[in-house]
Amino acid sequence: MGRIPKSVTVNTGEQGKIVQTIDDFFKETVEYVKANYEVKPGPECFSIKSEEISYDSATPVITNDRVTYLLYRTKIIAVVMETRTEFNYIHYDFFRNLEGLEKLIARKHK
């Protein structure tokens, strides 16, 4: 499996520079799961969702922060956090979590 990308910070307006890294990160994760687990054919079991982060208060405030995550059915297996710094840069952090996945799908024998 490919390595988890290092955190990166880009200027506001230059987020396009990181799109390919995010796409490759999710694609590599899906390919790894398909190659190492017995993923059953059927309805698409992988999906990517993205949500803006808001502060929980009486009047929710939408922030400039976003979380984009890859699901295998209902389990989050990879995450990209997008946060805005105090100097108005965009910062990206990458996380992968395959722990417990073998409980959802059988591990292939090698």
Secondary structure as UniProt FT lines:
FT   STRAND          8..11
FT   TURN            12..13
FT   HELIX           15..17
FT   HELIX           19..36
FT   STRAND          46..55
FT   STRAND          61..72
FT   TURN            73..74
FT   STRAND          75..84
FT   TURN            86..87
FT   STRAND          89..96
FT   TURN            99..100
FT   HELIX           101..104
//
